[in-house]
Amino acid sequence: MENLTINGLSDNVAYCEAKGLAKCFGFYAENCADETITGIGFNENHSNIYIALENGVTITSTLGNDVRFCVIGDDDDEVFFSTYGDALEFLRIEEI
């Protein structure tokens, strides 16, 4: 079993970061716990907490708000979705 590391956070986690991480893990546990986690951390550029999944979807929360879903498009831009299903559908379309 591998250990996961939370990247980009100090040992003194701010309230909003902790809330965001809880929301990301809550969504993960309820909706996609069968997916492999490839990364967990804090993105300073967007001020969001994230859980990256092997399927290409990243669960994010900015400042402890509701989760959103990010995928990388063909042009290497981040594309955000309000639902996990929309993010998965985008990945399917991008593969075609």
N, C-alpha and C positions, 0 to 999 in steps of 0.2 A: 504494500500500500504506500502510495506517495503522499507526502505532505504538501498542502497548498500554502502558498505565501501570499499575504496581502501586500501588494506593491503600492508605494507612494503614500502610505500613512505612517505617522509617527506612533509612538506608544501612548500618546495622549490624544485619543480620537475625539474630534469635535462632535457636538450633539447632532448636527445635520448630517454629518458623515455616518454616524452610528445609525440614525434613523434610515438613511438611504440604504445602507448595507443590510439592515433588517428587512426592508421592503424588497430588495433584490433577492435575498435568500428566501423570503416568504413566497415570492412568485415562483422561484426555482423549485422549492419543495412541493408546491401545490400543482405545478403545471408541466415541469420538464425534468424531474429528478433523475430520469433515465439517461439524460444527456451528460456527457463528460465535460467537466469544467476545465478549461485550459488556462484561465487566468482570473485573478481577483485583484482589484486595486482601486486607486483614486487617480483620475485623469485631471491634472492641473489645468490643462487647456480648456476643458469644458466644466470644470468644478463638479464632476460627477463621480459617483461610485459605480463600479461595473463588475459584472460577472460575465466573462467571455466563455461561450460554449463551443464545443468542437464542431457543431453543425453550422457555424458561421454567424449566429445571432449573439449579440451582446446585450444583456439586461442591464439597464442603467437607471440611476436615480440622481437627479440634480438637487442638491440642498435639501434632501429628505423628502422631496415631492414624489408623486406616483411614478411608477416605473415606466420607462419607454424602452424601445428595442432598436438597436443599431445594427446595420449590416454595411459592409463595404461594397460599393458598386463597381462596375467595370472600370470606371475612371478613377478608382481609388479614393473616391469621396465617401464620407460617412453619410448614410441615409437613415433617418430616424422614422420610426413608426409608433403608433399608439397601441397597436395590438401585436401580440406574438405571431398570430396567424398571418397578418399582413407581412411581417418580416420574413416568415418562412416562404410565403407565396412569392415575394420579391426574389428570394434566392433561387427558387425553382425557375422563374422567368429568366433570370440572369444566366442560368445554365444552358438555356436553349440557344 
